[in-house]
Amino acid sequence: MTAAGEEPTSSVNDIAAHGMWAPGHTVNPSVVRVARALLAALQGGSGEGDEALPAELSELVAGVRERASVALPRIVASDGVRLSAFSIKLNDGGPHPVVIVPAGWSPYGWLPFLYSYLTLARRGYHVLAYTPRGIGDPALPSTSEGTVDVAGPKDWADGSTVIDYVEAHFEPSRIGFLGGSYGSGISQLVAAHDPGARVSAVVALSTWGNLATSLYDNGTRHLEAAQALIAFTGGSMEDKFDAETQQILTDFLHGRNLDEVVAWGTERSPESFVEATNERGIATFISNTWHESLFPADRVIDMFTRLTVPKRLNMWTGDHGAPEGPGLSGLLTSLPFPGLREPMREAYEWLDHHLLGTANDVPDWPRISNQVMFTYETAPVPGGTGRITVPARRETHAAWSDVTTGSETWYLTGPAGSGDGALSETAAAGWSRGFTAGSFTEATAMDAILQTGQKEWSGNPKSYSLEKFDRAHLLVWSSEPLTGRNGIARRIRGTATLRLAVRSTEDAATLVAYLFDIAPDGTARIIAHEPYTASDLTPNTDRTLGWQLQPTAYDLAEGHRLALVVNSCDQLYSFAETDGSTTTVSSPSGNEAALEIPLG
């Protein structure tokens, strides 16, 4: 055990080095250990059973205890459900704003982000964190009663009840919300629906724009994301959801009554209430990732572009929660790599300006900041991984429309001598290429949701091998090695679009398109991907399809090749055909198969 005043504990180091997620869609145990130690210290205990806090965190706790009182109230919702909460009330007698933090979707409720509550209090805020109804392990005090409403009307009403509570107990000067993941969507929805329009600012981290399309888009169900969320509530589906929500989730998992699923998800989408957010003038800060596995970035960006309020969008390398996780759950000044503190530093500065009235640089921030994926520099560390020494480059824009300044069209060709097709500057018609559908391949969006993207964020993106892609179950097209200027062949910025014709021996076909960066040695990194399911096909009859991949900011280096891969199965998504069926891609004359790349 490490004593206070000595070197930082291994748990704090582990959060900084490896993030907030552990394998199996769970919170990193180090996050829970640090949170429990912070809570014990706040309550005057020794944190027995947990590692002792490093001096820097002990000083943070001591400073908050000197100027504030801490409580664990139960807030009673309008229907009698008791919500578990954690509060810090500043006791200096002056007016202070309050930041309300709805917990994310995890068995631990409000517990994991104790560090962020203390950080907010030190900056001059009252803090009220609460666990949304139904979330949490029943054995934990941070769990709320009731069943999960999945950011529905009951959650909106609960948020207003929480606002009533803080007004009665804190008399705040202004009210803001900060949420990560599930808490981010609830934050936006409460702000848009509160009858008193009492919310001035929102920080939404790893959020969603449209819950319906996060679950079901381009005719394809995002099964892995939904299954992970169901498993991460802290109990069984039967215990955690009411009968109506159980039916919605069961229908989704089995591909039934999808119109009802979409209507249910649309009601729970911040995008559906942008007009209310605009009318209320709610200053909105959004932080998301390019390779987001739960809430794809495209609809978040669509929602952001419709906002007319003071707003900021940060797009980062990685996956859900990876950029913000360490800054929410526990960081020391001695960071393992540069740039780790930036995502939460900017979130706090947003609140400072809009709630505390701090005269900082926020009014001068461009509305959009895009981190260019994998442009960081790394150094090797024991274990065969890398550690970031220079953070990835960020680019700012006044509007999303400024991100893409041009485009380039690559036409798909028939097979060449290697058996693969080419990406050519010249249209090619009349060819067709088939593969056997129904098998997973080495071409996949990620090894595991949360985990693969968390490694990307820390400097260790997944490496693919083009040679290992089984051509019996997928198709490959690639360009020649590309030239450019200053070491960059293509500045890919925005959303790529794919057009091709497909036919199947079945009446439906799922296609998953992946865009890869191929290095001279044949190793590859993924740039973007997106599935599409065509239903109601006439077997063995062509249909032309077009769809957009997920947006990106990516520099393709000189001497590298651009590659498009199309298969039928990815662990993230539903599959519409029968194993062993044949899918054929072709290029009809006058509507040739093509990939349009956005450039900036």
Secondary structure as UniProt FT lines:
FT   TURN            4..5
FT   HELIX           10..18
FT   STRAND          21..22
FT   TURN            23..25
FT   STRAND          26..27
FT   HELIX           29..42
FT   TURN            43..44
FT   TURN            48..49
FT   HELIX           55..67
FT   STRAND          68..71
FT   STRAND          74..76
FT   TURN            78..79
FT   STRAND          82..90
FT   STRAND          98..102
FT   TURN            107..110
FT   HELIX           111..113
FT   HELIX           114..123
FT   STRAND          126..130
FT   TURN            133..134
FT   TURN            138..139
FT   TURN            141..142
FT   HELIX           153..170
FT   STRAND          175..180
FT   HELIX           182..193
FT   TURN            195..196
FT   STRAND          201..205
FT   HELIX           211..215
FT   STRAND          216..217
FT   TURN            218..219
FT   STRAND          220..221
FT   HELIX           223..231
FT   HELIX           237..240
FT   HELIX           243..254
FT   HELIX           258..267
FT   HELIX           270..273
FT   HELIX           274..280
FT   STRAND          283..289
FT   TURN            290..291
FT   HELIX           297..306
FT   STRAND          311..316
FT   TURN            320..324
FT   HELIX           325..329
FT   TURN            338..341
FT   HELIX           342..351
FT   HELIX           352..356
FT   HELIX           362..364
FT   STRAND          368..371
FT   STRAND          377..381
FT   TURN            382..384
FT   STRAND          385..390
FT   STRAND          394..397
FT   HELIX           400..402
FT   STRAND          406..412
FT   TURN            417..418
FT   STRAND          421..424
FT   STRAND          432..436
FT   TURN            449..450
FT   HELIX           451..457
FT   TURN            458..459
FT   STRAND          464..465
FT   HELIX           466..468
FT   TURN            471..472
FT   STRAND          474..478
FT   TURN            486..487
FT   STRAND          488..494
FT   STRAND          497..504
FT   STRAND          509..518
FT   TURN            520..521
FT   STRAND          523..534
FT   TURN            539..540
FT   STRAND          543..548
FT   STRAND          552..557
FT   TURN            558..559
FT   STRAND          561..567
FT   TURN            571..572
FT   TURN            579..580
FT   STRAND          582..586
FT   TURN            589..590
FT   STRAND          594..599
//
